[in-house]
Amino acid sequence: MSAASEITRKAESNLAFALKILPKDRREDMVVFYAFCRTVDDIADEKDIPVAQRAEDLRLWEDGIRDGFPSAHELGNELMEMVGRRGISSQWLLEIIDGCRMDLQSQKFGSWEALSKYNWKVAGVVGLVSTRIFGCVHESSDRYAEMLGNALQLTNILRDVGEDLSNGGRIYLPENDIIRFQYSERDLIGRVYDGRFIAMMRYQSERAEYLFREAEALIHPMDRHALLPARAMAEIYQCLLEKMKEDGFRVFDRRYSVSKSRKLLILLKFLFAGRLRSE
């Protein structure tokens, strides 16, 4: 098993699950890309390793992308071979690393616009690379990828509010939205769960729902089939968002997920849709 396949297998992520829809060659390339994203994200998140060491590890990835990796660096070389084969800009890979670097230090986002810039680096660019691997050809698919990336990342942020506080006191919720509901950063750090918090989280979930709808509207018929994995991801995350909403966003004391059986049903739905098109 390759290094990329092993990383993807262990992650058991929603994306890795959705990749099963892809043809073998495109799935293998997405496995390599996912393994890269997972690796640099894990570097940034490893709180038991000093920040300086994590920053150096990210820099080494940047150097490899710019100048080439040592022959023994299996994942790095697989990544660059895939990038060349699919005509993907290496600058996008550097943007992803830069987004991960932002997580090395606790930071605040004063507004949704500020958070959206971060989301673009860690999710929107991931979507742009993915559309190339999927084989999309229409220009609207780039806008779809960026919009969906924003929706997925915001959903992750809502799910991970409690975990992010435990991991270096990270707060991704826009500061002006927290204030809008007469909640505060102090309340958030203190994990105050009340009507203000629920209203604020509901407001954010409505924003994510809007982004999902806007992304769906951008799907062009030319790329509808190529985007099957992304569409499956969108449905899985919409289920996750609905689950949090129905449970009152109890994100301080639980981690929400979509059951494997539900994800399997979604996967089968899109596999069936893909086979109908090919007949």
Contacts in CASP RR format, 6 or more apart in sequence:
PFRMAT RR
TARGET T0000
AUTHOR 0000-0000-0000
METHOD contacts of the structure
MODEL  1
MSAASEITRKAESNLAFALKILPKDRREDMVVFYAFCRTVDDIADEKDIP
VAQRAEDLRLWEDGIRDGFPSAHELGNELMEMVGRRGISSQWLLEIIDGC
RMDLQSQKFGSWEALSKYNWKVAGVVGLVSTRIFGCVHESSDRYAEMLGN
ALQLTNILRDVGEDLSNGGRIYLPENDIIRFQYSERDLIGRVYDGRFIAM
MRYQSERAEYLFREAEALIHPMDRHALLPARAMAEIYQCLLEKMKEDGFR
VFDRRYSVSKSRKLLILLKFLFAGRLRSE
1 9 0 8 1.000
2 74 0 8 1.000
2 78 0 8 1.000
3 35 0 8 1.000
3 74 0 8 1.000
3 75 0 8 1.000
3 78 0 8 1.000
4 31 0 8 1.000
4 32 0 8 1.000
4 34 0 8 1.000
4 35 0 8 1.000
4 36 0 8 1.000
4 74 0 8 1.000
4 75 0 8 1.000
4 78 0 8 1.000
5 31 0 8 1.000
5 35 0 8 1.000
7 34 0 8 1.000
7 35 0 8 1.000
7 38 0 8 1.000
7 39 0 8 1.000
7 75 0 8 1.000
8 16 0 8 1.000
8 19 0 8 1.000
8 31 0 8 1.000
8 34 0 8 1.000
8 35 0 8 1.000
8 38 0 8 1.000
9 16 0 8 1.000
11 34 0 8 1.000
11 38 0 8 1.000
13 34 0 8 1.000
13 38 0 8 1.000
14 233 0 8 1.000
14 236 0 8 1.000
14 237 0 8 1.000
14 258 0 8 1.000
14 263 0 8 1.000
15 34 0 8 1.000
15 229 0 8 1.000
15 233 0 8 1.000
16 31 0 8 1.000
16 34 0 8 1.000
17 236 0 8 1.000
17 263 0 8 1.000
17 267 0 8 1.000
18 229 0 8 1.000
18 230 0 8 1.000
18 232 0 8 1.000
18 233 0 8 1.000
18 236 0 8 1.000
18 267 0 8 1.000
19 27 0 8 1.000
19 30 0 8 1.000
19 31 0 8 1.000
19 34 0 8 1.000
19 229 0 8 1.000
20 27 0 8 1.000
20 267 0 8 1.000
20 271 0 8 1.000
21 228 0 8 1.000
21 229 0 8 1.000
21 232 0 8 1.000
21 267 0 8 1.000
21 270 0 8 1.000
21 271 0 8 1.000
21 274 0 8 1.000
22 30 0 8 1.000
22 134 0 8 1.000
22 228 0 8 1.000
22 229 0 8 1.000
26 133 0 8 1.000
26 134 0 8 1.000
26 135 0 8 1.000
29 82 0 8 1.000
29 85 0 8 1.000
29 86 0 8 1.000
29 133 0 8 1.000
30 130 0 8 1.000
30 133 0 8 1.000
30 134 0 8 1.000
30 229 0 8 1.000
32 75 0 8 1.000
32 78 0 8 1.000
32 79 0 8 1.000
32 82 0 8 1.000
33 79 0 8 1.000
33 82 0 8 1.000
33 129 0 8 1.000
33 130 0 8 1.000
33 133 0 8 1.000
35 75 0 8 1.000
36 75 0 8 1.000
36 76 0 8 1.000
36 79 0 8 1.000
36 93 0 8 1.000
36 96 0 8 1.000
37 96 0 8 1.000
37 126 0 8 1.000
39 61 0 8 1.000
39 75 0 8 1.000
40 58 0 8 1.000
40 61 0 8 1.000
40 96 0 8 1.000
40 97 0 8 1.000
40 100 0 8 1.000
41 100 0 8 1.000
41 122 0 8 1.000
43 54 0 8 1.000
43 57 0 8 1.000
43 58 0 8 1.000
43 61 0 8 1.000
43 100 0 8 1.000
44 54 0 8 1.000
44 58 0 8 1.000
44 100 0 8 1.000
44 101 0 8 1.000
44 103 0 8 1.000
44 104 0 8 1.000
45 103 0 8 1.000
45 167 0 8 1.000
46 54 0 8 1.000
47 167 0 8 1.000
47 168 0 8 1.000
51 104 0 8 1.000
51 105 0 8 1.000
54 104 0 8 1.000
55 101 0 8 1.000
55 104 0 8 1.000
58 97 0 8 1.000
58 100 0 8 1.000
58 101 0 8 1.000
58 104 0 8 1.000
61 97 0 8 1.000
62 94 0 8 1.000
62 97 0 8 1.000
64 73 0 8 1.000
64 76 0 8 1.000
64 80 0 8 1.000
65 79 0 8 1.000
65 80 0 8 1.000
65 90 0 8 1.000
65 93 0 8 1.000
65 94 0 8 1.000
65 97 0 8 1.000
66 90 0 8 1.000
66 94 0 8 1.000
68 80 0 8 1.000
69 76 0 8 1.000
69 77 0 8 1.000
69 80 0 8 1.000
71 77 0 8 1.000
79 93 0 8 1.000
80 90 0 8 1.000
82 88 0 8 1.000
82 133 0 8 1.000
83 90 0 8 1.000
83 93 0 8 1.000
86 132 0 8 1.000
86 133 0 8 1.000
87 132 0 8 1.000
88 129 0 8 1.000
88 132 0 8 1.000
88 133 0 8 1.000
92 125 0 8 1.000
92 128 0 8 1.000
92 129 0 8 1.000
93 129 0 8 1.000
95 120 0 8 1.000
95 121 0 8 1.000
95 125 0 8 1.000
96 121 0 8 1.000
96 122 0 8 1.000
96 125 0 8 1.000
96 126 0 8 1.000
98 121 0 8 1.000
99 118 0 8 1.000
99 121 0 8 1.000
99 122 0 8 1.000
100 122 0 8 1.000
102 118 0 8 1.000
102 121 0 8 1.000
103 170 0 8 1.000
106 168 0 8 1.000
106 169 0 8 1.000
106 170 0 8 1.000
106 171 0 8 1.000
107 170 0 8 1.000
108 171 0 8 1.000
108 175 0 8 1.000
108 185 0 8 1.000
109 115 0 8 1.000
109 118 0 8 1.000
109 171 0 8 1.000
109 172 0 8 1.000
109 173 0 8 1.000
109 174 0 8 1.000
109 175 0 8 1.000
110 174 0 8 1.000
110 175 0 8 1.000
110 176 0 8 1.000
111 174 0 8 1.000
111 175 0 8 1.000
111 176 0 8 1.000
112 174 0 8 1.000
112 176 0 8 1.000
112 177 0 8 1.000
112 207 0 8 1.000
114 174 0 8 1.000
115 154 0 8 1.000
115 157 0 8 1.000
115 172 0 8 1.000
115 174 0 8 1.000
116 150 0 8 1.000
118 172 0 8 1.000
119 149 0 8 1.000
119 150 0 8 1.000
119 153 0 8 1.000
119 154 0 8 1.000
120 146 0 8 1.000
120 150 0 8 1.000
122 153 0 8 1.000
123 149 0 8 1.000
123 150 0 8 1.000
123 152 0 8 1.000
123 153 0 8 1.000
124 145 0 8 1.000
124 146 0 8 1.000
124 149 0 8 1.000
124 150 0 8 1.000
124 153 0 8 1.000
126 149 0 8 1.000
127 145 0 8 1.000
127 146 0 8 1.000
127 148 0 8 1.000
127 149 0 8 1.000
127 230 0 8 1.000
128 142 0 8 1.000
128 145 0 8 1.000
128 146 0 8 1.000
130 145 0 8 1.000
130 229 0 8 1.000
130 230 0 8 1.000
131 141 0 8 1.000
131 142 0 8 1.000
131 144 0 8 1.000
131 145 0 8 1.000
131 223 0 8 1.000
131 226 0 8 1.000
131 227 0 8 1.000
131 230 0 8 1.000
134 223 0 8 1.000
134 226 0 8 1.000
134 227 0 8 1.000
134 229 0 8 1.000
134 230 0 8 1.000
135 223 0 8 1.000
135 226 0 8 1.000
136 223 0 8 1.000
136 226 0 8 1.000
136 227 0 8 1.000
137 222 0 8 1.000
137 223 0 8 1.000
137 226 0 8 1.000
138 220 0 8 1.000
138 222 0 8 1.000
138 223 0 8 1.000
140 218 0 8 1.000
140 219 0 8 1.000
140 220 0 8 1.000
140 223 0 8 1.000
141 218 0 8 1.000
141 219 0 8 1.000
141 220 0 8 1.000
141 223 0 8 1.000
141 226 0 8 1.000
141 227 0 8 1.000
143 218 0 8 1.000
144 215 0 8 1.000
144 218 0 8 1.000
144 219 0 8 1.000
144 223 0 8 1.000
144 227 0 8 1.000
144 230 0 8 1.000
145 230 0 8 1.000
147 211 0 8 1.000
147 214 0 8 1.000
147 215 0 8 1.000
147 218 0 8 1.000
148 211 0 8 1.000
148 212 0 8 1.000
148 215 0 8 1.000
148 230 0 8 1.000
148 233 0 8 1.000
148 234 0 8 1.000
149 215 0 8 1.000
150 211 0 8 1.000
151 208 0 8 1.000
151 211 0 8 1.000
151 212 0 8 1.000
151 215 0 8 1.000
151 234 0 8 1.000
151 237 0 8 1.000
152 233 0 8 1.000
152 234 0 8 1.000
152 237 0 8 1.000
154 204 0 8 1.000
154 207 0 8 1.000
154 208 0 8 1.000
154 211 0 8 1.000
155 208 0 8 1.000
155 237 0 8 1.000
155 240 0 8 1.000
155 241 0 8 1.000
157 164 0 8 1.000
157 172 0 8 1.000
157 173 0 8 1.000
157 204 0 8 1.000
158 201 0 8 1.000
158 204 0 8 1.000
158 205 0 8 1.000
158 208 0 8 1.000
158 241 0 8 1.000
158 244 0 8 1.000
158 249 0 8 1.000
158 251 0 8 1.000
159 240 0 8 1.000
159 244 0 8 1.000
159 251 0 8 1.000
159 255 0 8 1.000
159 256 0 8 1.000
160 251 0 8 1.000
160 255 0 8 1.000
161 173 0 8 1.000
161 188 0 8 1.000
161 201 0 8 1.000
161 251 0 8 1.000
161 252 0 8 1.000
162 191 0 8 1.000
162 251 0 8 1.000
162 252 0 8 1.000
163 255 0 8 1.000
164 170 0 8 1.000
164 171 0 8 1.000
164 172 0 8 1.000
165 171 0 8 1.000
165 188 0 8 1.000
165 189 0 8 1.000
165 191 0 8 1.000
169 189 0 8 1.000
171 185 0 8 1.000
171 188 0 8 1.000
171 189 0 8 1.000
173 188 0 8 1.000
173 200 0 8 1.000
173 204 0 8 1.000
175 185 0 8 1.000
177 200 0 8 1.000
177 203 0 8 1.000
177 204 0 8 1.000
178 184 0 8 1.000
178 185 0 8 1.000
178 188 0 8 1.000
178 200 0 8 1.000
180 200 0 8 1.000
180 203 0 8 1.000
181 196 0 8 1.000
181 197 0 8 1.000
181 199 0 8 1.000
181 200 0 8 1.000
181 203 0 8 1.000
182 196 0 8 1.000
183 192 0 8 1.000
183 196 0 8 1.000
183 197 0 8 1.000
183 200 0 8 1.000
187 196 0 8 1.000
187 197 0 8 1.000
188 197 0 8 1.000
191 252 0 8 1.000
193 250 0 8 1.000
193 252 0 8 1.000
197 249 0 8 1.000
198 248 0 8 1.000
198 249 0 8 1.000
201 244 0 8 1.000
201 248 0 8 1.000
201 249 0 8 1.000
201 251 0 8 1.000
202 245 0 8 1.000
202 249 0 8 1.000
205 241 0 8 1.000
205 244 0 8 1.000
205 245 0 8 1.000
205 249 0 8 1.000
208 241 0 8 1.000
209 238 0 8 1.000
209 241 0 8 1.000
212 234 0 8 1.000
212 237 0 8 1.000
212 238 0 8 1.000
215 234 0 8 1.000
216 234 0 8 1.000
219 227 0 8 1.000
219 231 0 8 1.000
225 274 0 8 1.000
225 277 0 8 1.000
228 270 0 8 1.000
228 273 0 8 1.000
228 274 0 8 1.000
229 270 0 8 1.000
231 270 0 8 1.000
232 266 0 8 1.000
232 267 0 8 1.000
232 269 0 8 1.000
232 270 0 8 1.000
235 266 0 8 1.000
235 269 0 8 1.000
235 270 0 8 1.000
236 258 0 8 1.000
236 262 0 8 1.000
236 263 0 8 1.000
236 266 0 8 1.000
239 258 0 8 1.000
239 262 0 8 1.000
239 266 0 8 1.000
240 256 0 8 1.000
240 257 0 8 1.000
240 258 0 8 1.000
243 256 0 8 1.000
243 258 0 8 1.000
244 251 0 8 1.000
244 256 0 8 1.000
247 256 0 8 1.000
END
